[in-house]
Amino acid sequence: MADNKFLEYKGKPLVRKGNEIYYGDMSESFIVRFEILSYSESGNIQTADKVNIQLLDSNTDLDMKDRIKKESTKDNLFDALDLGFTWLERALKG
């Protein structure tokens, strides 16, 4: 039997699929989606330099436009993750 363990950050799953990173537990009311829009090259290292962040309602029965509660774009992955984690924490408390 396969063990479906995900990488976790602050006790919540962090899953990457292609240029998308999802953070949060689908059993809770919100998750965060990060979409890497573009990369820059620094030597032979590729880094994200434009990232779209969306706070999503985890109800997959809704249309995607209705699931988006907040959206922003940041110029690096670190700032995007910081904002997304903050949004999720506040949404789950409120």
C-alpha positions in Angstrom: 0.0 0.0 0.0 1.4 3.4 -0.9 2.0 5.9 1.8 0.5 9.2 0.8 2.7 11.5 2.9 3.2 15.0 1.7 5.8 17.6 2.6 4.4 19.7 5.4 5.0 23.3 6.5 3.5 24.4 9.8 1.5 21.2 10.0 -0.2 21.6 6.6 0.5 19.8 3.3 2.6 21.6 0.7 2.3 20.0 -2.7 3.8 20.9 -6.1 2.5 19.9 -9.5 4.3 21.5 -12.4 4.3 25.3 -11.9 1.6 25.1 -9.2 2.1 24.8 -5.5 -0.8 24.1 -3.2 -0.7 24.7 0.6 -3.3 23.6 3.1 -5.6 20.8 4.0 -8.6 20.2 1.7 -10.7 19.1 4.8 -10.4 22.8 6.0 -12.4 25.6 4.5 -9.5 27.3 2.6 -6.3 26.5 0.8 -3.7 28.6 -1.0 -2.6 28.1 -4.7 0.7 29.5 -5.9 1.3 29.6 -9.7 4.8 30.3 -10.9 4.3 32.6 -13.9 7.9 33.1 -14.9 11.5 32.2 -14.0 14.8 33.9 -14.2 18.2 32.2 -14.6 21.1 32.9 -12.3 24.0 30.8 -13.5 22.6 27.4 -13.9 19.9 27.9 -11.2 16.3 28.7 -12.2 14.3 30.8 -9.7 10.7 32.0 -9.7 10.5 35.7 -10.4 6.7 36.2 -10.8 4.2 34.2 -8.7 0.4 34.5 -8.6 -1.2 33.8 -5.2 -4.8 32.8 -4.7 -6.7 32.1 -1.5 -9.3 29.5 -2.5 -12.4 28.1 -0.9 -11.7 24.4 -0.7 -15.3 23.5 -1.9 -14.5 22.0 -5.3 -18.3 22.1 -6.2 -18.0 25.9 -6.8 -16.8 27.4 -10.1 -13.2 28.5 -9.9 -14.1 32.2 -10.1 -16.3 31.8 -7.1 -13.7 29.9 -5.1 -11.1 32.7 -5.4 -11.4 34.9 -2.2 -8.1 36.9 -2.6 -5.5 37.2 -5.3 -2.2 38.9 -5.7 1.1 38.7 -7.6 4.6 38.9 -6.1 8.1 39.2 -7.6 9.6 36.2 -5.9 8.6 32.9 -4.3 9.6 33.9 -0.8 7.3 36.9 -0.7 4.5 34.9 -2.3 4.8 32.1 0.3 4.8 34.7 3.1 1.7 36.4 1.9 -0.2 33.1 1.1 0.6 31.6 4.5 -0.6 34.8 6.2 -3.8 34.8 4.2 -4.5 31.2 5.0 -3.8 31.5 8.7 -6.2 34.5 9.0 -8.9 32.9 6.9 -9.0 29.8 9.0 -9.1 31.8 12.2 -11.9 34.1 11.0 
